[in-house]
Amino acid sequence: MSASNAASATSSGATADFDPSASINAAPTSRRGRKPRVAVVFGGRSGEHSISCATAAGVLDAIDRDRYDVMPIGITRQGKWVLVDDDPDALRLDDARPPVEITTDGLGRGELAMRLGGGNLTAITPAGPEVLGAVDVVLPLLHGPYGEDGTIQGMLEMLGLPYVGCGVLASAAGMDKQVTKVLLQAAGIPTAPHVLVEAHRWSRDKAAVLAQCAELTRPLFVKPARAGSSLGITRVEDLADLEAAIETARAVDPKVLVESGVVGREIEVAVLSGHGDDAPRVAEPGEIVMDAAHGAGEFYDYETKYLAHDAVAMVCPAHIASAERELLMRRAAEAFVAIGGEGLTRVDFFLTPDGEAIVNEVNTMPGFTPFSMYPYMWQVSGLPYRDLVTELIELALERPRDVNR
């Protein structure tokens, strides 16, 4: 497939060509005459633990070992940090085996410790403490709560460690679908109509909540407000199924959104920070095309996204009109700015038959598995996977450290 130039969206809505590899060829940032050490962090306490491991497998395969010293670090479901062998194959998703899980007596080989305020990492092993040295930048590949939601970002800010991706506020806002809607709507960016189902209101006035939801356009989509990878989402055609769908979402997160169904094509757009004060860069839009005959679900659910590979085609560039392409790319950059994005973000849209672009979700840590759209869109736009990982690390290393994010 031939690559095309990506674009950098400007405030006027125009796009300009750029060389995606311009900064890749620069000498890597270093400390004390050595290669920068990158801590690749994955696993975590959320329900997306195994997805995070799969993302790490792809990144560990791709990261430039000539430029960086790599330290794989896993977080168990209980929140313990452990050193992990540099073995991508052990971390991949495979429907022929149980989901990958980081444990202290499995893939993990020594718990990690660090002084409050930063300093050298130390591994606590059966043979005794092993000083691992300093880390120059952290590449957090944690999806969902306790990672993608601003928690690890806040910890890294306190430790004074540079890290890849959005800061505390943008990560927290992007994780909460309702807060995302508030920020986007304030910026004039349309989102799907919705009803917020809060725990106290659901327990005290369930009938009123259901009645309000019934006014939305069906099919309804019931979603946990703070989860990813399509966990806990239900498509509802019959209002008789709505209460059960809300309870399913509440099992993942007590804060739930019920959204109107939007008729439109599912288009995704990848956004990457510019350098310094440059505008965000935007890749060619891509489209998720599902084939029910090969196992696709009613929507882009967990099984379709990660397991039914034959049922999904990623089409990039999306087959859309030039005016629609410009609108999607401009609006993706605007959404990135609206949440205060840094590093990377994937903005998911519904493109309606009349050419309107409605934001479905803003994902501040999109997947990097071999089946993920974010790196594929950049590959088509002229920035290969390996170079994309390098670009993200270099953006993190050059970011000012004296800014509260």
C-alpha atoms as one frame of an Amber mdcrd trajectory, in Angstrom:
protein
   0.000   0.000   0.000   1.454   3.367  -0.943   2.043   5.876   1.831   0.702
   9.392   1.742   1.787  12.512   3.565   0.095  13.227   6.875  -1.014  16.710
   7.777  -0.571  19.239  10.512  -3.860  20.927  11.361  -3.726  24.665  11.900
  -6.108  26.970  13.708  -7.575  28.052  10.392  -8.517  24.473   9.594  -6.054
  24.177   6.704  -3.545  21.370   6.443   0.112  21.454   5.530   2.421  18.662
   4.425   5.217  17.660   6.776   8.085  15.217   6.811   7.118  12.621   9.459
  10.688  11.383   9.772  12.343  14.799  10.142  13.061  14.479  13.857  13.665
  10.722  13.734  17.029  11.226  12.060  18.312  13.525  14.792  20.741  12.181
  17.356  18.983  10.593  20.334  18.785  12.499  23.587  21.285  11.093  26.047
  22.502  11.478  29.616  26.113  11.133  30.780  27.254   9.859  27.378  25.033
   6.769  27.320  21.901   5.750  25.492  18.686   6.938  27.156  17.119   4.209
  29.257  13.441   3.633  28.491  11.259   1.875  31.051   8.418   0.174  29.143
   5.619  -0.266  31.698   2.645  -2.568  31.103   0.077  -4.874  32.715  -1.619
  -3.006  35.532  -4.628  -3.306  37.801  -7.385  -2.712  35.244  -9.483  -5.193
  33.290  -7.272  -4.414  30.292  -4.192  -6.037  31.842  -3.728  -8.557  29.024
  -4.361  -5.939  26.316  -1.617  -3.824  27.860   0.771  -6.791  27.726  -0.060
  -7.321  24.057   0.623  -3.655  23.363   3.982  -4.014  25.123   4.837  -7.012
  22.941   4.469  -4.885  19.832   6.475  -1.982  21.252   9.297  -4.205  22.554
   9.552  -5.730  19.082   9.766  -2.303  17.455  11.805  -0.106  19.773  15.186
   0.933  18.362  17.787  -0.864  20.496  20.612   1.085  18.827  19.153   4.297
  20.255  17.721   3.179  23.592  18.460   0.916  26.515  15.172  -0.876  27.280
  13.870  -2.009  30.664  10.548  -3.950  30.570   8.539  -3.452  33.762   5.289
  -5.242  34.528   2.628  -4.267  37.037   0.641  -7.122  38.547  -3.121  -7.001
  38.990  -2.416  -6.307  42.661  -0.291  -3.262  41.791   3.194  -4.672  42.408
   5.955  -3.508  40.046   8.274  -6.256  38.798  11.140  -6.573  36.367  10.123
  -8.678  33.337  12.261 -10.527  30.808  12.614  -8.800  27.451  10.551 -11.441
  25.634   7.731 -10.047  23.440   6.459 -13.518  22.521   5.551 -14.208  26.146
   3.310 -11.125  26.198   1.261 -11.515  23.008  -2.485 -12.170  22.889  -3.210
 -15.669  21.674  -6.713 -17.145  21.754  -5.137 -20.617  21.973  -3.809 -19.941
  25.479  -5.042 -18.198  28.638  -4.726 -14.401  28.740  -1.267 -13.190  29.697
  -0.909 -12.058  33.301   2.065 -10.518  35.075   2.693 -12.143  38.465   5.564
 -11.979  40.928   6.238 -15.716  40.547   5.528 -15.948  36.817   6.749 -13.457
  34.215   7.989 -11.140  36.966  11.507 -11.701  38.347  12.045  -9.298  41.212
   9.941  -6.534  42.726  11.048  -2.968  42.044  11.696  -0.197  44.528  12.552
   3.503  44.165  13.179   6.244  46.686  10.429   8.832  46.974  11.572  11.764
  44.875  13.261   9.596  42.250  16.691   8.055  41.875  17.918   4.599  40.959
  15.575   1.649  40.519  16.367  -1.385  42.635  15.112  -4.932  42.046  14.413
  -6.972  45.179  15.334 -10.519  44.168  15.729 -13.749  46.172  19.493 -13.214
  45.881  19.203  -9.747  47.385  18.863  -6.147  46.119  20.074  -5.437  42.596
  20.613  -1.779  41.686  19.343  -1.250  38.144  20.230   2.421  37.795  18.336
   5.479  36.664  15.546   5.689  34.101  15.512   8.567  31.603  11.970   8.211
  30.259   8.942   6.017  30.929   6.778   4.578  28.171   3.521   3.692  29.974
   1.450   1.231  27.953  -1.303   0.875  30.530  -4.886   0.850  29.311  -7.845
   1.689  31.518  -7.941   2.677  35.208  -4.710   2.985  37.216  -2.693   3.864
  34.150  -4.474   5.597  31.305  -6.485   7.763  33.686  -3.791  10.102  35.010
  -2.769   8.014  38.020   0.610   6.800  36.801   1.153  10.172  35.134   0.749
  11.884  38.509   3.175   9.459  40.121   5.771  10.078  37.399   5.333  13.831
  37.769   6.068  13.482  41.491   9.166  11.404  40.703  10.364  13.917  38.120
  10.475  11.278  35.365   9.631  12.215  31.757   7.003   9.984  30.187   5.325
   9.365  26.867   1.793  10.564  26.259  -0.770  12.863  27.783  -0.326  14.535
  31.160  -2.385  14.114  34.316  -5.353  16.298  33.359  -5.678  15.186  29.733
  -5.306  11.519  30.704  -7.987  11.783  33.392 -10.324  13.749  31.113  -9.828
  11.384  28.188 -10.524   8.363  30.375 -13.864   9.734  31.562 -16.235   9.730
  28.588 -18.617  12.180  30.262 -15.868  14.685  31.089 -14.573  14.320  27.537
 -18.022  15.279  26.242 -18.106  18.367  28.468 -14.726  19.574  27.168 -15.515
  18.829  23.534 -18.930  20.457  23.672 -17.364  23.568  25.247 -15.038  23.702
  22.232 -17.960  23.389  19.817 -17.178  19.797  18.845 -20.316  17.626  18.508
 -20.762  14.364  20.418 -23.647  11.899  20.619 -26.613  12.840  22.885 -26.420
  11.000  26.179 -27.785  10.499  29.685 -25.410  10.290  32.634 -26.347   7.522
  35.074 -24.760   8.365  38.415 -24.747   5.822  41.217 -26.791   7.843  43.705
 -29.436   8.756  41.129 -29.694   5.175  39.887 -30.265   3.851  43.399 -32.822
   6.544  44.337 -34.775   7.211  41.156 -34.226   4.371  38.707 -37.585   4.848
  36.980 -36.787   8.488  36.150 -33.385   7.522  34.742 -34.922   4.834  32.525
 -37.584   7.274  31.330 -34.940   9.838  30.407 -32.942   7.235  28.535 -36.063
   6.183  26.623 -36.112   9.628  24.987 -32.790   8.941  23.272 -32.600   7.560
  19.742 -32.298   3.784  19.543 -30.275   1.678  19.387 -28.798   2.824  22.658
 -25.220   2.189  23.677 -24.649   1.699  27.385 -21.056   2.287  28.466 -18.969
   2.462  31.621 -17.785   6.075  31.776 -14.210   5.164  32.697 -13.186   2.015
  30.856 -11.695   1.155  27.501 -11.319  -1.655  24.959 -15.137  -1.878  24.719
 -15.360  -3.517  28.167 -18.870  -3.522  29.646 -20.559  -1.954  26.598 -23.997
  -3.177  25.496 -26.047  -2.305  22.440 -29.736  -2.009  23.387 -32.597  -2.186
  20.901 -35.406  -3.095  23.306 -35.940  -0.826  26.323 -36.774  -3.934  28.329
 -33.058  -4.784  28.172 -31.863  -1.360  29.290 -31.792  -1.939  33.048 -29.704
  -5.100  32.681 -27.329  -3.291  30.315 -26.822  -0.496  32.842 -26.068  -3.048
  35.539 -23.514  -4.698  33.228 -21.783  -1.353  32.762 -22.009  -0.588  36.494
 -20.075  -3.796  37.197 -17.134  -2.120  35.443 -17.720   1.462  36.644 -20.493
   2.928  38.854 -20.607   5.938  36.522 -22.420   4.996  33.301 -23.337   6.701
  30.041 -26.331   5.826  27.908 -25.875   7.249  24.406 -28.106   7.657  21.391
 -27.123   5.460  18.504 -25.597   7.444  15.641 -26.007   6.265  12.067 -22.631
   6.639  10.446 -19.350   5.087   9.455 -16.752   4.522  12.175 -13.711   6.600
  11.255 -10.609   6.891  13.428  -7.959   9.608  13.301  -4.474   9.470  14.837
  -3.002  12.631  16.356   0.631  13.176  17.330   2.110  16.190  19.134   4.168
  18.670  17.220   7.627  19.636  18.418   7.926  22.727  20.583   5.062  25.075
  19.758   4.185  23.328  16.492   0.563  22.331  15.890  -0.552  18.722  16.367
   0.111  16.380  13.472  -2.743  14.326  12.072  -2.521  11.083  10.086  -4.737
   9.935   7.251  -8.146   8.859   8.636  -8.832   5.146   8.773 -12.052   3.156
   8.817 -12.977   0.010  10.725 -14.888  -2.316   8.383 -16.454  -5.370  10.016
 -17.584  -8.614   8.415 -20.261 -10.458  10.412 -19.712 -13.585   8.290 -16.249
 -13.917   9.835 -17.211 -13.358  13.457 -17.667  -9.602  13.839 -20.042  -8.547
  16.593 -22.902  -6.055  16.384 -20.370  -3.304  17.024 -16.604  -3.016  17.513
 -16.619  -4.987  20.775 -13.776  -6.672  22.682 -13.937  -9.992  20.819 -14.088
  -8.327  17.416 -11.287  -5.903  18.282  -8.735  -8.349  19.653  -9.654 -11.911
  18.708 -11.743 -12.034  15.508  -8.928 -10.810  13.277 -10.503 -12.128  10.053
 -13.695 -10.206  10.805 -12.109  -6.755  10.768 -10.447  -4.795   8.016  -8.590
  -1.556   8.702  -8.991   0.625   5.646  -6.556   3.532   5.453  -6.835   6.005
   3.907 -10.583   5.780   4.460 -12.659   6.008   1.295 -14.201   9.389   1.999
 -14.631  12.665   0.157 -11.840  15.250   0.418 -14.093  17.667   2.319 -14.920
  14.914   4.851 -11.221  14.086   5.205 -10.370  17.719   5.927 -13.194  18.008
   8.453 -12.171  14.860  10.317  -8.495  15.810  10.454  -9.230  19.355  11.596
 -11.716  18.214  14.209  -9.325  15.553  15.516  -6.671  18.219  16.088  -9.266
  20.433  17.787 -10.283  17.564  20.085  -6.622  16.950  20.949  -6.257  20.606
  21.935  -9.610  20.674  23.786  -8.538  17.975  26.261  -4.987  19.336  26.530
  -3.466  16.388  24.691   0.248  15.629  24.498   2.183  12.886  22.779  -0.503
  10.766  21.175  -4.265  10.449  20.971  -6.702   8.595  18.744  -9.996  10.348
  18.075 -12.885   8.102  17.023 -15.712   9.540  14.949 -19.072   8.689  13.477
 -19.213  10.120   9.965 -22.918  10.567   9.231 -24.521  10.255   5.778 -24.823
  14.054   5.604 -21.082  14.516   6.223 -21.151  15.477   9.906 -18.255  14.282
  12.096 -19.426  13.350  15.603 -16.794  12.374  18.153 -17.439   8.985  19.718
 -14.372   8.776  21.952 -10.949  10.260  22.597  -8.365   7.626  23.510  -5.178
   8.942  25.123  -3.401   5.565  25.088  -4.544   3.759  21.945  -3.478   0.168
  21.420  -0.179  -0.687  19.756  -0.907  -4.350  19.085  -0.257  -5.653  15.548
  -4.005  -5.253  14.949  -4.259  -1.663  16.180  -5.371   1.206  14.003  -3.257
   4.001  15.531   0.179   2.798  14.347  -1.314   1.585  11.071  -2.659   5.060
  10.250   0.787   6.543  10.836   2.423   3.821   8.774   0.173   4.681   5.839
   0.912   8.365   6.432   4.651   7.825   6.105   5.742   7.132   9.689   6.575
   3.424  10.231   5.893   1.738  13.558   9.532   1.722  14.674   9.941   5.417
  13.872   6.633   6.231  15.561   7.879   4.691  18.819  11.114   6.691  18.497
   9.184   9.895  17.827   7.025   9.419  20.933  10.072   8.811  23.132  11.883
  11.856  21.759   8.792  14.044  22.276   8.746  12.941  25.918  12.457  13.598
  26.407  12.237  17.127  24.998   9.151  18.115  27.006   9.760  20.843  29.629
   9.951  19.402  33.131   8.975  22.507  35.067   5.332  22.529  33.913   2.508
  21.152  36.058   0.483  18.955  33.701
